Amino acid sequence: MSGNPQPDAAALQNLFQAGQAFAQGFMSVMTGQPVAQSLPAAQFPQNQAISRLQKEFAERHALLWQSMLQQQGGAAMPAAGDDGGTPRWDKRFASPAWSESPYYDYVRQAYLLNAEFIARLVESAPLDDEAARNRLKFFSRQFVDAMAPSNFVATNPEFIKTALETQGASITAGIQNLVADLGKGRISMTDDAAFEVGRNLATTPGRVVFENDLIQLIQYAPSTNKVFERPLVIVPPCINKFYILDLQPENSFVRHAVEQGMTVFLVSWRNPQADLGLLGWDDYVEQGALKALAVAREIGGVDQLNALGFCVGGTILSAALSVAKARGEDPATSLTLLTTLLDFSDGGEVVNYLDEASVAAREAAIGKGGLLRGAELASAFSSLRANDLIWQYVVGNYLKGGKPPAFDLLYWNADSTNLPGPFAVWYLRHLYLENALREPGRLAMCGTAADLGRLDMPAYLYSSREDHIVPWHSAYLSRDILGGETTFVMGASGHIAGVINPPAKGKRSHWRNDAPAATASDWLTGSTEHPGSWWPHWIEWLKRFAGAERPARKTLGSKRHKPGEVAPGRYVKEKA
């Protein structure tokens, strides 16, 4: 490539030696051996797989080195892939700039060899503890992703090419982007100026009909002449803001439900500041989910309604319904859980950040009051998919001086929320560490013994096939916990994109299987893939429990709960 610096042989030899040193250091951590003893196969007679892997790794690097030298003399360098020949496609290195220079081609392929070696090394590690192996996989991937040559000025040819093409303007813009993001305290993933909650996000018409210190309850205005008798109450997650379910009109889950004749109520959680730092799990159950159910029943004039929870909102809702059952109440005729964990035996990649020591430290710091800051939560969740949610923006914004495009979902992703310390540590210990919610009577909540088996209403359980936060097979375990008939559906894509999949887009697909299945694997084997969104299937299921149709009311709220602020209300606009 024109304008690329060409290093000498000594510099390239240093790269090869650095790769060897990296492998040695990683081996020493895994085996407990000193670095000097970690590489030779003679030191590891107990694991021949690792010995063979080390030998193969050294041979492939030597071959790559020799190929690079031959390329400098005019011969072509073979691409390095999993089999030493066919290259993996990697969008980080998709630009032709990576293959136009022997130097950058070598850097790219040496990195991919190192990344493959580390992944295979972890698989070969003599570890009996599967949780420890998964954690090793996770953190090794974090390190390997961070060390990609695309992330650094000196080893990214696109940085140089863009700088030359713009006569240095991209460098200036990159520095300005970095300074602006330092002021924000986060990496920009979208054009923040393109969106505003209440202007072009969360615009489904409605009014706040109730509020306390923790929630505002929004009732949405009907858009049909007739509505079903029983309302739908939605409890979204409290670790981020509700408008993921009401983005823009064309991809709003809330608007879609309203257009199907549902009277929709939705909980808008407060973004806690210091004055709410003492709230715990029971407060979210009692003053959040239970209060919303009671107000919606009163306004709707019904004994029972349909309830829906999303992610941790589904966990809170299930706990609330268990408390209601223990008190002799039965507020819900159906339950919908979207990407929700009730059995935390496999809590997804989040568990890699959690162990007894880390949770105990949190308990000591904020367990009796304080906040788990939204910025920390956002960073942790972004790191679960670091290449997509961190490093591509480091490269695009800072190295190349670009601006990310407008994307409503990523605007929402950056609009973080705090959590009260007592709530957060109770959730982490009792659910993620101890997995106690699945055991009848083990947890005390709101003066009752939690028992999700009491929930005998029909339940619709949605999961996403590529969900790294709530693995679909973990969501399936809820079928063994809940006491009623369950319908399980799996959609394509991940934790958010799988849920927000409007029918009009005609995207993705979903899997259904109504036959009895003992395990998640059995269910998947017998499932049938259906093109398009799962929303229509859920609506048809929900209508079975929605009651008779009646003329839509012209006014919202009731005499006791008068309509107040226009939706989306002020709570959702509070910043962390």
Buried (B, 14 or more C-beta within 10 A) or exposed (E): BEEBEEBEEEEBEEBBEEBBEBBBEBBBEBBEBEEEBBBEBEBBEEBEBBBEBBEEBBEBBEBBBEBBBBBBEEEEBBBBBEEBEEBEEBEBBEBEBBBBBBBBBBBBBBBBBBBBBBBBBBEBBEBEEEEEBBBBBBEBBBEBBBBBBBBBEEBBBBBBBBBBEBEEEBBEBBEEBBEEBEEEEBBBBBBBEEBEBBEBBBBBEBBBBBBEEBBBBBBBBBBEEEBBBBBBBBBBBBBBBBBBBBBBEEBBBBBBBBBBBBBBBBBBBBBBEEEBBBBBBBBBBBBBBBBBBBBBBBBBEBEBBBBBBBBBBBBBBBBBBBBBBBEEBBBBBBBBBBBBBBBBEBBBBBBBBBEEEEBBEBBEEBBEBBBBBBBBBBBEBBBBBBBEBBBBBBBBBBBBBBEBEBBBBBBBBBBBBBBBBBBBBBBBBBBBBBBBBBBBEBBEBBEBBBBBBBBEBBBBBBBBBEBBBBBBBBBBBBBEBBBEEBBBBBBBBBBBBBBBBBEEEEBBBBBBBEEEBEEBEBBBEBBEEBEBBBBEBBBEBBBEBBBEBEEBBEEBBBEEBEBBBEBBBBBBBEEB
